[in-house]
Amino acid sequence: MFKLDKDISEEFKLSDFPKINAPAIAFPYLRAYISNLTLQSGFEPVMLPSINFVNLAKEKE
């Protein structure tokens, strides 16, 4: 559960943070988790490719 001092503004929602920065921070952890999960399950490790979130955001615009 997260609590904020202020409401999330439209300016924040349209900023780069939720589209680029937050996914770029979280993705390496997701990538490592999936790799370790598949490896420890006895399967070939699934290595997700790196993603350039800046280019991905530009392509979506």
Secondary structure as a PSIPRED ss2 file (coil, helix, strand):
# PSIPRED VFORMAT (PSIPRED V4.0)

   1 M C   1.000  0.000  0.000
   2 F C   1.000  0.000  0.000
   3 K C   1.000  0.000  0.000
   4 L C   1.000  0.000  0.000
   5 D C   1.000  0.000  0.000
   6 K C   1.000  0.000  0.000
   7 D C   1.000  0.000  0.000
   8 I C   1.000  0.000  0.000
   9 S C   1.000  0.000  0.000
  10 E H   0.000  1.000  0.000
  11 E H   0.000  1.000  0.000
  12 F H   0.000  1.000  0.000
  13 K H   0.000  1.000  0.000
  14 L C   1.000  0.000  0.000
  15 S C   1.000  0.000  0.000
  16 D H   0.000  1.000  0.000
  17 F H   0.000  1.000  0.000
  18 P H   0.000  1.000  0.000
  19 K H   0.000  1.000  0.000
  20 I H   0.000  1.000  0.000
  21 N H   0.000  1.000  0.000
  22 A H   0.000  1.000  0.000
  23 P H   0.000  1.000  0.000
  24 A H   0.000  1.000  0.000
  25 I H   0.000  1.000  0.000
  26 A H   0.000  1.000  0.000
  27 F H   0.000  1.000  0.000
  28 P H   0.000  1.000  0.000
  29 Y H   0.000  1.000  0.000
  30 L H   0.000  1.000  0.000
  31 R H   0.000  1.000  0.000
  32 A H   0.000  1.000  0.000
  33 Y H   0.000  1.000  0.000
  34 I H   0.000  1.000  0.000
  35 S H   0.000  1.000  0.000
  36 N H   0.000  1.000  0.000
  37 L H   0.000  1.000  0.000
  38 T H   0.000  1.000  0.000
  39 L H   0.000  1.000  0.000
  40 Q H   0.000  1.000  0.000
  41 S C   1.000  0.000  0.000
  42 G C   1.000  0.000  0.000
  43 F C   1.000  0.000  0.000
  44 E C   1.000  0.000  0.000
  45 P C   1.000  0.000  0.000
  46 V C   1.000  0.000  0.000
  47 M C   1.000  0.000  0.000
  48 L C   1.000  0.000  0.000
  49 P C   1.000  0.000  0.000
  50 S C   1.000  0.000  0.000
  51 I C   1.000  0.000  0.000
  52 N C   1.000  0.000  0.000
  53 F H   0.000  1.000  0.000
  54 V H   0.000  1.000  0.000
  55 N H   0.000  1.000  0.000
  56 L H   0.000  1.000  0.000
  57 A H   0.000  1.000  0.000
  58 K H   0.000  1.000  0.000
  59 E H   0.000  1.000  0.000
  60 K H   0.000  1.000  0.000
  61 E C   1.000  0.000  0.000
